[in-house]
Amino acid sequence: MNDTSHGTSGWPVAHQCRWLYKSRTANPSGRETLYQRFEEFGVTPETQAPPVDEAPWCPFRSHGDFEFSEIALDAALNKGQVDRLLSLITHIPQGDTQFIKHEITVPYKKEQKVFEVHARPLWDWALDLLGNPLLAPHFVWDAQHVYKHNGMDFEHFFNELWTSDRWWDIQSRLPPNLDGAAPFCFILYADKTKLSSHGTVKGYPVMAHRANLPVNIRNGEGIGSGRVVGWLPIIDKEASEQGKPGYINFKRIVWHELFLKLLINLNQYSKTGYSYMCYDKKMRWLFPVILILSADYKEQCMMSLIRGAQCKCPCPVCLVPRKELSDLSKTHAIRSAKDTQAALDIYRQNKSQGEELLKVLGLHAVANILWIVDHSDPHDAMSVDRLHTVHSGMGGYHLDGELKTILDDVGREAQAAVEKSYIISLSIYAWLTIVKQLFYAALHVLTRRASPEGFRILHVIRSYLQLDSLIGLDVHTEQTLAMLDAEFLVFDAALKDYVECATTSNTHLWTHAQRDITRKGVARNFSTRPNEKLHSPLKAAYVLCSNGKDVAKQALGDAMDDSGDDIGHIAFDGHIKLSSPQSCSTIQDIEMRLDVHDRAFQGFCKKFSDFINTSLPSYGYQLTRWVTILADFLIHEHHYLKVNYENTVDWRQSTDHLHCNLLFHGQSCFNCALIQLTAERAIFVWLILMFKCNIPDNGTFQFTLVQPYTTGIVGIKAVPRVDSIIIPLKSFIRGALLFPDPEHHGEYLVVKHVDSDMFLCMKSWVR
C-alpha cells in the first residue's frame, strides 16, 4: 500500500496511516481483511454493548434489575448489604460452591495409597461464565492477525492471546466441515502456598482463567477473572524414600491422576466439539484447549514431567543440554508431546533402553495427563514466568545478591552512600523494584576506578533492566521483538564478562521470550502474578474462618466470596485535570512569601505579565489588548495533577499522577514532566507551582511555573532556578522520573525503566 492508495474504507493512507489498522481471522467463514481507524479498532460486533430495549423499565437493564432495585429500596438496604446480596447472586451462575471431593488410589510398593482432591470440572465452570450476560459480549472466538500502519507499511503486532500464532494454528487445525469451529481456551496455574503465618499449614490450589476474555477482565478482580478450580493434596515427604526414582515417579503419577478430575469432558469435547448458541446468536462448535500453563519453574517441571534443574536437559520447553545453559545465543530443538510419547513408548517396550533415552531427554517415565486434551501440548503451553524467573530469580536473587556482596567489599562509606540514596528513592518511588532502585543508587559508588567488579555488575543490571522492560511490553511489534533479540546478545556478553554470575535454567528460559510472545501474545497473558494475588483470600480464609480442620473445604468455601461486577472504568476524560486546590492568594503574596526561599519566584509578577502578553498568543490564545497584572491579581494554587496521554506501546490512554507539594506525607514532592515547549521541541521540566487564574476578557486558564532542563554532556541539566518559565498545563505530555548523574555534576539521567511508554520513547530518541 503506497502513500497515494486508499483503504477499503475510502480514506487516504497518507493522511491516516498512523491510525490505520488491518486484521484478518483464522476462521474460514469469518470476515475478510478488515481496515479500521484507531477509534474503531478493537470494537467488533462481538464486543459491542447490546442495544437497550425500548421497555417501560428503562433505564434498568431488565425487568429483573428494576424489581431488584425496588426491593432494595423498600428494604432500605445500605451499600454493603446490596453488594453482599449481588455477590451471592453472582456466585450462583459462577458455580463457586460446586466443588466435589474425589478420592483416587495409586499403588506403591504393594500398598494402595489414597489421596483426596477437591475439584470443580473446568468445563462446567467455563459454561457458567459463558452463560453470564455480563461477560458473554466480551468473549472472542476467532484468531486474528493484526497490523498497524507505521507510515511506510503494515507492521504485525501482538497483544491479546487470539492475536498470537498458537491460537491461529489451533483454529486452523479444527474440523473444516464444522461451521463456526472455535477454540475454547483455558489458562491453568498451580502452586503451593503457605496458609499459616508460620508456614506449617500449606495449600495447593489450582486456578483457571478463561483465555477467550480480554486480559483486563481475566487478570482483574471481578467476574470473569481467575478462580480456584481445584485443591491438590501435598504428599508428605518420607525420608526413607527421598531421591528414589520409584518414589519420584509415584508423586508425579499422583499429581497427574488428581489433575484428571479437573479435565472431565475436556477429553471428549476437544475431539468432537461442543455445539453452543453464543451471545451473538451464532451457533459455534467449541473445542476446549489448555492454551497456557502458568507456573514457576518447579511447577513447570511437574506439569511437563521433566526431571528438574540437575537433569541433562533441564528446560521444559527445549532440549538445551545443561552444560550449554550459559550460552544464551544458541537455539535448540523444541520439545513436543509427540516426541515425548514416542520416548515413553520405547520405555514401555524396553525399560533399560527407554530409561537411557528418557535420561538424555530429561524426562520421567510417567504419562502426562494433559495429553488427553487435543491441541494442548504441555511444552508449547509453557512460557517464561516474568515474576519468578525475571524479577524474583535473576533480579531479586542473583543480581541483588551479587550487588550487595560487592558493596560489602567496597567499604562502609560506599555502603552508607548507596543506602542513603536507596532510602530516599524508596520513600518516593516505592513502586520501583528493588534492583532498579539499587542500580541508580549505586551508580555514583561502583565506578570503573572504585570497583571494576561492581562496574561490570552494573552493566549486567543495565542490560537486565532493558530486557525486563522489553519483555513486559503490553503490545509487541516486529520492531520491538527485534530489539528484544538484540538485547539478549548484549545481556549474554555482559553476563559472560561478569563470570561470577552463573547462568541457571531459569535464566535460559528468557531465551524463549520472543517465541512465547509470538506464540501466546504479550507477557501479561501468561504471567503468574494474577494467580499469586489469589493466594491472599485463601490465606485470609484459613486465618479468619478455619478451625484448622478440613482445611480445603473451609478455605474453598470462604475464600471465593470476592467477585464483583466491575469490568473497568475510565477515571476521567480529557487531557489534564487539576486537583487538591488550595486557598486563593494574590500574586504579590506568592512572590513575597516564596521569593525569600526560592529564586524561581524572583520577579514572578513581571515574569507572569510578560508571559501572558508575549508568549500566550503563541499557544493559540488571541488577546484583544495588553493585559495588566496588578499586585492583587488572584491565583488559585493546586497540588495535584492527572495527565492523560497516548501510550506509545499499546496506543491507548494512560494516566500519570503528578504532585507539586511542599508537604506531601511529611516531605516535599515536586515531580518532573515532559512538555511540548514548541511545535518542534519537547523538554523535561521540574514542577514548581501549578495554578488557575482568570485573565480579564479571556476566561480561566491553567498554568504552571517550571524549571526547564537542557541537554547536558550525557543526560540533561537544569537551568538556574531564576530562569524558571511559565507554561500552560495543556502543553504537558506526561510525567517523568529523573535521577542525579553520578559522573556529571548538576546533570540528571532520565529513568526510562519507569514504565514501558517512557522506555520506548527514550529508545526512539536515542536512535
N, C-alpha and C positions, 0 to 999 in steps of 0.2 A: 504494500500500500504506500504510494508516494504522497508528497505534500499537496498535490492538487486533486487527489482522488476523494471519493465520498464513501462513507459507510452506508449500510443499509438503511439507516435512519435519515439520511439525507443531509447531514451537516459536514462541512469541510474538515478533514483531518488536520489541516494546517492550523485551524483555529481551535480545535477541540482535542488535539492529540494527548494533552496532559490529562484529560479526564475521560478518555475513551477506553472501554474495557471490552474484551471479547471472551466468550465462554462457549464450550460445547460439552455435551454429555455423552456418557458411555452407553446409555440406553438406546438401542437401535430405533425404537419407536418414539424417542424423545424429540425435543426441538432441534432445529438446525442451529448452526452457529449464530450466536446472539451478540449484537453490539449494543452497548449501553453507555450512557453518560455516568459521571460519578454519582450524582444524586439518585440515579436509578439502580446502580449496581447493588446486588445483594437483595433487592426487593423483587421476589418472584411470586407467582400465584400461590406457591406452597407456604410462603412466609407472610403474606399479607393478612392483615386482620380481616375477618369476615364482615360483610356489610351489616349494619344494625337493622334489625327487622322493624318495620313500622308496626308497632303494637302499643296498646294502652299502658303497658308497664314501663315504657321508656322513661328515663334514661337507664333503667336497670337492664342488665344483660338478658335476663329471663324472668318469667313469672315467678320461678322459684327464688331468685335473688330478691325480688320485690317482697315476697312473703317472708323470707328470712329477715330482711331489714325491718319489716313491720313487727315481727315477733320480738326482735332485739330491742326495738324502741319501746314496745308495750311493756317488756320485762325490765326496762331501764338498765340493760347490761352495760357495764363500762368497757373500755377498750380492751383491757386484759382478758375479760371474760369472753368477749366476742372473738378475740384472737385464738383463745384456747378452744372454743367451740368450732371455729373454722379449721383449726389444725386437726381436731378429731375427725371432722367430716372429710378432710383431705386424705387422712390416713386410710379411710375405707377403700377408695379405689387404689391407693398406693399398696395396700396389702401388707402393711408393716407388721401385722400380728400373725401372719401366716407362716411362721417358722415351724418346721416339722423336725422332730428328733429322729434320727436314723441310727441304727447300730450295724456295724459291719464286723465280720470275723475274718482275721488273717492268720494263717498258720505260721508258727515259728518254732523250730526245734520240737516238733511233735506236740506242740501246745497251741490251743486256739486262743488268740488274743482278741479281745472285744474292745471296740472303740466307738465313741459316740460323736456324731456331728449334727449340728443344728443348721438346717438349710432351708432357704426359700428358693424353689426352682426358678432359674433365670428366666425361662420362657414365660411363666405366669406373671412374674414381676414386670417384664417388658410389655406384655399385652395390657397390663393395668395402666402403665404410663401412656401407651398408645391410645387408650380409651379416654384419657383425661382431656376434656375440651379446652383446658388452658394450655396444654402442651401440644396437642395434635397439630395445630397450624405450623409449628416450628420444626417438625420432622422433615429431614431432607433424605431423599432416596437415591437419586442418580449421581454417579461420579461425574465430576466436572474437571475440565482443563480450562484454567482461567489465565487471561493475559491482560497486561496493561500497556498502553502505548507510551513509550518513553521519549517521544519526539522524533524518533527515526524508524522504529519498528515495534511490533508487539513483543513484549517480554513475558515469558511464562513465570507465574508466581505461585507460591504455595502458602496456604494458611489453614483452613479447616481440613478435617480428615478426608472429606469427599473430594478435595482438590488434589489428593495425593495419587501416586501411581498404583499403590496397592489396591485401593478401593476400585480404581479403574480396571485393573487386571482381574479382580474378583468378579466384578459385574460383567466383564466381557466373557467370562467362562461360564456364566449361568445359562441354563437351557434357553436357546434362542426361540424355541417354539412357544414359550410362555410369555404372553404379552404383559409387560409391567413387572418382570422379574427384577428384584432389588435386594441388595444385601441388608440384613437386619443385624447391625454390628454392635458388639459388646466390648467394653474395656474392663478388664479384671485386675484386681490388686489383692495381694495377701501379704501379711507381715505380722509378726508377733509384737505385742506391746505390753508394757508394764501397767497393770491396773492399780496396784497398791503403791503407796509412796515409797516403801522400802524395796519394791521390786520383787517381793516374794510371791505375789499373785500375778499371773500373766494371762493374757488372752490372745487368741489367734483369729482375728476377724478376716473375712473375705469381703471385698467391696466391689461394687459394679457401677458402671456408668453406661448410659445409652449414647453410643457414638453417633447416632443419626441426629442428635440435637446439637445446636451451636455450642461452642466452647464456653461462652459466658453463662449458659444455662447449666450445662453438665458439670462445670467446675465451680458453680456457685453454691449457694446455701439454701435455696428454696426448692420448690417442686421441680423435678427433672434433674436434680443434682445427684451425686453419688449416694448410694445406700449400702448398708451392711446386708449381705445376702447369705452369709454363712459364718459358722463359728467352728473352727477345726480344733481338735484336741492337741495338746502339746505332749508328745511322747517323752516320758521320763527317761533321763539318761541312766543307763546301767553301766557302772564302772567296769564290770567284768566283760561287757560286750563292746565297749568303745573301740573303734578302729577296725573291727572285724568286718570284712566285706559282706558277709551274710546279713549282719545286723544293719549295716548301712543301707543295703538294698531293701531290707524289710521296712525301714522307716519311710523309704520313698514309695514302696508299694502301698503302704497305709495311706500316705498323703494323697496319692492319685486315686485310690479306691474311694476315699472320702470325698474327693473333689467331684467324683462322678455323680454324686447326689445333687449337685447343682446343675448338672447338664441334662436333666431329664427333658426329653422331647427335642433337644437340640440336635442329637444324632440323627433322628428321623427327618426332621424338617430341613436340615442342612442339605439333604439329598433330594427330597421331594418338593420342598417349598410349602408355604402355608398361605392359603388364599385369604385375603383380608381387604375389606372395604375401608379405605383410608378417609381421612377428614375431607380431602378434596373431591370425594365421591368417585375416586378411581379405584378399581379393583387391582390389587397388586399381589404378586407371589413373593412372599418374604422368605429369604434364606438366611438363617442365623449364622453368624460368623464371629469367632473370637478374634477381633481385629488387633487388639493391643493387650499385652501382658505388662502391666506397670508394676515394677518391683525393684528393690535394691539387688545388689549382686548375689547375695546369699539366697534370696528367694528365686532369682532367675535361675540359679543352679538347680534348685528343686523343681521348678517348672519345666526346665529344658532337660533335666536329668543328666547334666554334665557333672564331672567329679570334683569340681572346685578349683581354687586358685593354684593348687600344687600339682594338678594333673598335666599331662603332656600338651593338651590343647585347652587352656582354661577359659576361652571366650565362648559364651553361649550363642554367639552369632556367626563366628567364622572359625576356621581351622588354623589359627595362628599358633605355631609352636611356642611353648613357654619361653624358650631361650631367645625368641625373636620379639618378645613383647616390648623391648626397649626401643625398637626401630619403628617409629610412628609413621615413617614414609612408605612402608611396604603395605601391599594389599594381599589378601589371602582368600582362598575359596570360601564361599558362604555355606554354612550348614543348611541342610534341608531335612524335613521329616522323612522324605522318600529314602534318602541315603541312610538315615538313622535306622529306619525299619529294615532296610536291607542288611545292615550290620547285625541287627538283632536276630534276623532270620539265620544268619551264618552261625551265631552263637547257639541258637536252639538246635541246629544240626550237628555242630561240633563245638563243644564248650571250650576246649583248650585253644583251638584256632580262633574261635569267636572272641574269647576273652582277650587275646593278644590284639585283635583288631579294635575292640572296644577301648582298650588301654591307649592305643595310639590315637584314637579319636576323642579320648577323654570322656567316655560315656559309661553310664551304669547299665547293667543288664536288666533293665526294667522297661516295660511298655508304657508309653506316655498316653494317659487317658485323653489328652486333648486331640489325639489323632482321630478320634471317632467323629469329630465335627469337621465337615468338609471345609476346605479353604482356610483352615485355622492352624497353619504350620506354626508351632510354638517358637521356633527360631526366628521366623520372619516377624512374629508379633513382639519380640524383644526390642528394646530401644535403650539408648543411653539415658541413664537416670541422672538428670542435672542436679537434683537435690543432694543425693548421696555420693555420686561419682565426682561431680564437679565442685559443688560447694562444700559439702562435709568431707569429701575424700581428699582430692588434690588441694583445694583451697583451705579447708578448715583443719585438716590434719597434717598433710605433708608440708605445704608451703608455710603455713602459720607456725608449725612446729620448728621448721628449719630456720625461719626468720628469728624466732625467739631464742634459739640456740646460738645463733650468730651474735645477737645483741648481748647475750650473756658474756661473750668473749671480748667485746669491744670496750667494756668498762662501764662503771656506774654513771659517769657523766653523760655518756651517749644514751644509756638506758633511760636516764631521767629526762633527757631532751625528747626522746621518742614518746615516752609516757605522757609528758606534758602536752605534746601535740595531739596524741591519741585521745586523751581525756577531753580536750577542747572539741575535737571533731565528734567524739562520741556524744557529748552533750547537745550538739547542734544537729548532727547528721546521724542519729542513732539508727536510721533505717538502712544505712550503707552496711554491707557485710564487713566483718572484722578484717579480712585480708585487704579490702580496699582501703580502709582507714589506716591500717598499719603500713601499707605501701606508701601513701603520701606522707605519713608521719615520719617514716624512716628515710625519706629521700635526702634530707639535709645531713644525715648522720652516716649512712652507709655509702660514702663516696668511693670512687676508684682508689684514691690515695689512702683513705682511712681504713677501708676493709675491702680488698679485692674480692674476697669470697662473698661478702654482703652485696657488693655491686653486681656480681653475677646473679645472685638470687633475686635481686630486684628486676633484672632483665627477664628472668623466668616469670616472675609475678606479672610484669607488664604484659607479656605475651599471653599469660593465663587470663588476665582481665579482658584482653582483646577477644580471645576465644569464647569466653563466657558471654560477653556482650553479643557476639555474632550468633552463638548457638541459641541464645534466648530471644532472638527477634520474633515478634508476633506475626510477621509476614516475611517470607524469603523469596527473593528473585534469583534469576540466573546470575546476576552480578554479585549479590551477597553470598551466594554459595561458592562462587569463585574466590571471593575474599576469604571465606572460611577455609578453603583448601590451601590457599597461600599462607595463611597464618599458622596452619598446622606445621608447615615446614619451618617457620620461624620458631615456633614453640619447641619443636623437636631439636633444633640446633641449640637453642638456649638451654634446654634440659640436659643435653649431652655435654655442654660446656660446664654445667654445674654437676659434676659427676656424683656428688653425694646423694642426689635426689634420684633414687632408683625408680624405674617405671614399673607399675603394677598392672594387673589385669584390668583394674578399674580405669586407669589412665588410658589403656589401649582402647577401651570402649568408646573414647572420644572419636577415634578414627572412623567410627560408623555414623557420626552425627549427620554428615551430608546425606548418606543413604537413608537414614531414619527420616530426615526431613522430606526428601523426595518420595519416600515410600508411605509416610504416615502424617505428613504435614508438619507444622512447627512444633517446637519442643513442649509447649504447654499442653499439647494434645496427649502426650504420653508421660507427663510429669507425675511423680508420686506425691507432690505437695498437697493437692486437693484431698487425697486419701489420708495423708498424715493428719490433716485437720480433723478428720472424722474420729481419730483416736480420743480426742478430748471428751466428747459426750459419753463415750464408753467408760473412760476413767471416772468421770463425774458420777455416772450411774452406779459404778461399783462403790465409790466412796460414800455417796449420799443415800443410795436406795437399796444397797445389797446388805444381806446379813452374813455374807461370806460363804453361803452355801448355794449350790446350784448356780454358780456364777454366770454361766452362759445364758440361762433362761432369764435371769433378772436383768442382766446387762442389756440383752436384746430387747426386753420389754420396756425398759425405762429410758434407754438412750436414743431411741428413734423418734421421740417427740420433738423434732427440731426443724420441721419443714414449714415454710411459709408460702405465700402466693406471690412474692415479688420476683419478677424476672429481669429487673433492671430499670433504671431511670436516668434521666439527664438532669444534672444538677442545676444548670441554668443555660439560657440561650444567650447568644451574642458573643462578643469577643472579650470584654473585660467587665468586672464587677467589683466596685469598691465596697468594703465593709469595715466594721469596727470604727464607726465615726466617733470623733472627739468633739469637745466643745469648740465653738467658733472663737477665733482670735483675730485681731487686726494685724495687718501685715507689719506694722511698726512694732507691735508687741513681740511678734515672732523674731524679727530681726534683732531687737534689743536683748531678748531673752537668750537666744541661741548663738548670736554672733560672738559672745564672750568666750564660749567653749569650742566653737566650730567655725573655722574660717570659710566654710562653704556658704555661710549666711551673710558674709561680708557684702554690703551693698545689695541686699536681697530685693529691696523695694525697687531700686533702679534697674536691677537685672530683670525683674519681672515686667516692669514697664517697657523696657526695650524689647523683650521677647514678644509681648502682646502686639506691639505696633510694627515690628520689623520682621519677626520670624513666623508669627502665627499665620499670616497670609500664605506662606509657602506650604503650609499643611492643608490648604484648600479652604480656609476661612476668609471671607471677604469682610474687611472693615470699612465702614462708611465715613469714619472720621478718626482723628487721633484720640486714643483712649488715655485719659489721665488717671494714674493710680495714686490716690491720696493715702495719707497715713492711716486713716480709719477704714481702709478697704478690708472687707471681711474675707477670711479664709477658713474653710471647714476642713480640718485635718482628718485623715483616715490612716489606720494602722495595718490594714489587711487588704490584699488584692487577689482576686482569682482571674487567671488568664486562660482563655480557651485558644487553642491553636491546632492547626492541621498537623498530625503526626506524620513524619516522612516515612515511617515504617509501614503502617497499615492505612495511611491516607484518611484516617478518621480523627474525630475530635479527641484531644487530650486536654487536661487541665493542670496548670501549675498554681500553687498557693504561695504567695509571697508576703513577707512581713516587713514592716518598716516601723519598728517599735523600740523605744529606748529601754523599756522594761517588759520583756517577754519572758514569762516564767523565771523572773529573777535576774535576767541578764539582757543586754542589748541584742537586738536581732535585726540587722539590716541586710536583706538579701540582694543578690545581683540578678541582672536580667540581660537578655539580648534584645536590642531595639533596632528599628529601621530608622536611621538618622536621616538619610536622604533616599531617593529612589534607587541609587546605585550602591549605597553604603550601609552596612549593618555593623553595629559596635556593641561591646559589652559595657554595662554601666553598674554603678553601685547606688542603690536607693538611699536617699537622704530624707525626703519629705514628700508625702502624697497628699493631695488636697483637691477639694472642689471650690469653685468660686463662680460668681455671677459677673459677667462682663456687660456693662451697660450697653443696651441696644443690640446685644448679640446672644444673650442667653447664658446658660450654665455650662461650664467647661470642667474637665478633669485633667489636672497636670501633676507632674512630679519633678522635684529637684533631684538631680543625679550627678554623680561624679563619673565622667567618661573614662574609658580605658583606651589607650592607643597601642599600636604594635610595638613590642619590645624586641630584644635580641632573639629570644626563643619564644617567650609567652607574650603576655600583654602587660602594659604598665599604666598605672593610674596617673591622670594629670593632677596637678596640685589642687587641693580642696578649694582654694579660692577661685579656681577656674570652673567651678560647677556650672551646669546648664539646666535650663528648664525645657521640658518636652511634654507633648500631650500623651496621656496614657494610652491613647489608641495606637501609638507607634510601637508599643510593646509587641515583641514576637513570642517570647516565652521566658521562663526563669532560667537561671544559670548558677552553677556552683564553681567557685574559684578557690585555688589553694596557692599559698605563697611559694614561689620558685626558690628552692634552697640554694641554687647556684648563681642566681642573678638578683641582687638586692632590689627590692621595690617592684619586682615583676611577679606575675601570677600565672599559674597553669590552669587551663580550663579542664575541669574534671569531666571528661567525655563519657565516663562509665556511669554517670549518674542515672541515665536512662537510655533506651535504645534510640530515641529520636536525636538526642544530643550526640550520641556515638556516631550515627550515620552522617549527621550534619558536619561534624568535625572531620570525619573521614573525607567527605567530598571537598571541604575547604583545603585540606592538606594537599589533596591531589591537584 
